[in-house]
Amino acid sequence: MDPSARVTGGEPALAGRVLLVDDEQRIVNFVRRGLEAEGLEVDTAGGGEEGLRLARSRTYDLLILDLVMPDVDGLSVLQQILERKPSQPVLVLSALSDTASKVRSLELGAEDYLSKPFSLEELLARVRARLRTAARADQTKLVVGPTTLDLIRRQVDDGRGPVPLADREFLLLQELMRHAGRSVSKERLLSSVWGYHFDPGSNVVDVYVRRLRAKLGPDAITTIRGVGYRFDAS
């Protein structure tokens, strides 16, 4: 069956970006066409090392991962990615159908496991389920470019792993990320984060902006002279 000709039966198109890591080009082409026909953006990697590089440097709604690859094996890829990005959804797609491989993958943090050979319909159904779960989780997160602010755990992940935030750091970053790409005045930040409805003449905002820059990098928050601060998506 040509996946590009698949009839979805009225299902809405999917939205999101998927990383497919598999060294079998035939499988890669087949799955990529099926996912793209559903409306997804798809990046591919032909081995574990390339998959690790992409997963660390970009944001993906789902990672589809083979276990048997010639360079870095899939279990090592899975473990290393989830050490850096513990909230990354991963679906293992592997020719290994033994119980031990399935159990180990799930223990390391994979959310699903599908054995080869597989039907495209079943794979897409599982992808839909994972993306629905991720969409519900996004209601508790703010995502701007590679930066994710977890509103429940009160920690930030800029792609290098989660970093805990002090209460005021969290509130300040939340306000800036809710207005990403736009300047937020010092007066607004003093009011929303510290509850000041006047300028007390304090440099407290500057101090906490410096703390956030130390955690996220010097370019994460831009000072707009005479106006306020801006959180940048890049």
Secondary structure, DSSP 4 states (H G I P E B T S, - for coil): --GGG---TTPPPP-SEEEEE-S-HHHHHHHHHHHHHTT-EEEEESSHHHHHHHHHHS--SEEEE-S--SSS-HHHHHHHHHHH-TT--EEEEES--SHHHHHHHHHHT-SEEEESS--HHHHHHHHHHHHHHHHHHHTTEEEETTEEEETTTTEEESSS-EEE--HHHHHHHHHHHHTTTS-EEHHHHIIIII--SS--S--HHHHHHHHHHHHH-TTSEEEETTTEEEE---
